[in-house]
Amino acid sequence: MQKSQVSTKQIGLIALFILAFAACGYFREYYFVQINNIMYMKYYHMVSHLAVGLLMQPFQHLSYDFLYYSKYPATLIWTAIFFFLNYALLRTLSGDALLLRMLIIGYGLMLLLAGASMVYGYLINDRLQSDEYTLSRWLLGIAQGPIPGLLLLAAGRLRRGLD
């Protein structure tokens, strides 16, 4: 059995994907920490120990309610960004159509379960701060990172090794 060699091009692509995921993860975290900080200052009518970044200062002029509810579409936008990064990772490093389909189905299931969990929590508990909300956040936390693509990439390598 012959071991596959990793080319310099593949190493460069892997480094590029690591940087892309790290940059997106950093900016996603920065955005939500800043929004939560601004919401804290608006809700408690006090200055936070965390300074509002220059890019986030326009958000200070928005209402608390607008900021709160804007986090939901922002979460979907970030989920879409990470989906496309994971898709590009699999397409570039594997090209396996089955893995790409599994990624699409996996993201669809995560979004469906997260949405159903939030709707259930809201209808049953009449609020979004319940165990169902925690499950939803956990699922979307997985979707907003490299884990889906890396797991499928590893699964594809195992599958090819068994053939």
Secondary structure, 3 states (H helix, E strand, C coil): CCCCCCCHHHHHHHHHHHHHHHHHHHHHHHHHHHHHHHHHHHHHCCCCCCCCCHHHHHHHHCCHHHHHHHHHHHHHHHHHHHHHHHHHHHHHHCCCHHHHHHHHHHHHHHHHHHHHHHHHHHHHHCCCCCHHHHHHHHHHHHHCCCHHHHHHHHHHHHHHHHC
